[in-house]
Structure formats: structure tokens, C-alpha cells
Amino acid sequence: MGGGDPHFHWYLPTSGDGREVIGALQSAGVIGTASAHRPPSLEYLTLVAKTAEQLGFEAVLTPTGTWCADAWITTAALIPATTRLKFLVAFRPGLITPTLAAQQAATFAQLSGGRLALNIVTGGDAEEQARFGDRLTKSERYARTDEFVQVIRKAWTGRPSDFAGTYYDVTGAMVAPAPAPTPQIFFGGASDAAREVAAKNVDTYLTWTEPPAAVAELIEDVRARADRYGRRIEFGIRAHVITRDTREQAWAEARNLLSRMDPAIIDLARARLAQGESEGQRRQLALNADRDNLEVYPGLWAGYGLVRPGAGTALVGSHAEVAELIEQYRAVGIDHFVLSGQPHIEEAYWFGEGVLPLVGARAG
């Protein structure tokens, strides 16, 4: 079982927004068939953040990558536009030193009144990593992430700390003042190396959404690994959501999204995604291998992953059905739900007004 009340987070679309599953193929120069693309201007992202805050979401995930605005700069600009909302800032270790990352996080936490969590993304695409000058192998990247988090943790104590490893050799690493509270660290990855890094170092293990039984197996494995380190961690999933007053309306919207995906773009996206090194991405691709059977579990639709990297599944149904599906994930140990939907303002209202009250009533 998940511990305590569930935590719901929304998504900041820093590569743009719209009524289509967009943002999938910028790397190929293809935007898709969006009828009205919404650029990620500060004004628009402010609207998304304020909407999430108004509806009661705890935080917004801000992604990282070539086709996203820089997460640190974007979220820092949104601090004065919000009062309670936290920022789950994604970034890649290895592109900056861990001590500098610790300092940036501490400064952000101080300026925002503690409204910061970190999502550390090791990276599962060698081409993407090379774009930033990172040419380590996948196993080396995870070994570096292990050291990276250790240095950050030491620096956050506020006391000078030394660390000598394969990738980092620091003397007297510290930040002053130390952040209080210490930012929560989220981290995901389905490979064996990723699970071990999570068990050893992080606060919340984050996975892309699969049927509950598959998620339960991941949680059981990572929890057992954490036990061996004498640690207790939380668990979260990253998913899209399509929720409406009725089941028929929700699935009609899913079909609309699918009907506007060009088959040629689907083929191109799947070919490109299959070239990556991510085990989690491989598992997402397996879910949408049969395009005629995209409901891979009752209420779980794999259509997003046809053209979009990363999280490729959506919770689909009436508000009551989506709330019930959330309870199923809660039952296998999920604490955090990091959600998104197209467009991100409108779908936030559907979920915030339709599902959150039902989940709250069940939790009460």
C-alpha cells in the first residue's frame, strides 16, 4: 500500500502545448497536425502553473531535454507567480558538477520558500547525451549518477565534505546555508542499474505507467533493494490522463487524439524510439505494439506512446473510473502521481474538479 495520502502533481509543457499529442518529433523536424500550437511563453506557462496551484496539485514537473526550455530558468521565473506550488525540476547529472547543482537547488529552495523537488534524469539516449557533450556508456552514466547524488547529499548537510570516486573528486563540498527542508529527490529507470541507484540514494522512485501488476513487480524489487540498504523510499508513476463526465466522452477524446496521428509519423517515431538505450522506453513501446489494441488494461490507454517519447500511457475513463484506477495503483504502493493531459490547462480542470474530490473522499 502507498503510505498516507496520495500526492498529485501536474506537468509544465515547456516544449509547447495544444490539443494534440505534440512534442514527440521535434528532433525529426515534425510537429504534427496540431490545429493550434501553444508556444511555451512565460505568460502561458504562468497560466498552467497558476491553474495547477488553484486546483490543489502539489507540484509541477518541469522536463529536461533538447526540445524543452531550461527547467531551472523557467521555474525560477514562476516563483513570484505562485505561492504554494512546488517545482519538480528535472535535470541531467554530469552536465554540471554535483556541488554546483547542490548550490543551485539550495538557492532555489531559499528563494521559493522551500518549494523545490528534484527529478534526476540519467538519460537513456546516447544521441541526446552526445548533443550535450556526454559520451559515457549507459552503465557509466548510472555509476556517475550514483556518485552525483552522494555528493549532493553531503553538500546539503552544510558541513564541508570530501568525496573521491571514479567520476567526482571533491574536497570540502558544501552549500551555505544548507537547504531546510532538504529537497526531495525523484529518480526513475527500469534497468537493473537504475533500480540499484534508486534504492541506494533517492527519496522517490518514479516509473512510467504500466498495468498495476507490472508496476507492483517494479515496486517490490526496488523496495527489497532499498531494504538491503536500510532505507525506506516512496514510489510514483508518470502518466497522462483523459477524464470526462462519462466513459464514452473520455474514450471519444482518446479516439480523436489517435485519429489525428499520421501513420507515417507513428512509424517514424517508433523507429527512432527503438534506437534508444532506455529499458523503460522499451517497456512503453511494448505496450503499444498492437495499434488495434491500445487499451492494455481496463482504463489504461497506450496511444500517447505511439508518437511521444517517455511516458506513453494515459488513464482514461469517467471521473469515477479514473479514481478507481488510481486506487488500484495506490494498492500496489504508489504514493505520487505525476500527471499531464492535452491541453494542460483544460485537462487539469477536468481532473482537478472531477477526480480529485473523489480521491479525497476515498482517502478520507
Buried (B, 14 or more C-beta within 10 A) or exposed (E): EBEEEBBBBBBBBBBBBBBBBBBBBBBEEBBBEBEEBBEBEEEBBBBBBBBBBBBBBBBBBBBBBEBBBEBBEBBBBBBEBBEEBBBBBBBBBBEBBBBEBBBBBBBBBBEBEBBBBBBBBBBBBBEBBEEEEBEBEBEBBBBBBBBBBBBBBBBBBBEEBEBEBEBBEBEEBBBEEBBEEBBBBBBBBBBEBBBBBBBBBBBBBBBBBBBBEBBBEBBEBBBEBBEEEEBEBBBBBBBBBBBBEEBEBBBEBBEEBBEBBBEEBBEBBBEBBEEBBBBBBBBBBEBBEEBEEBEBBEBBBBBBBBBBBBBBBBBBBBBBBBBBBBBBBBEBBBBBBBBBBBBBBEBBEBBBEBBBEBBBEEEE
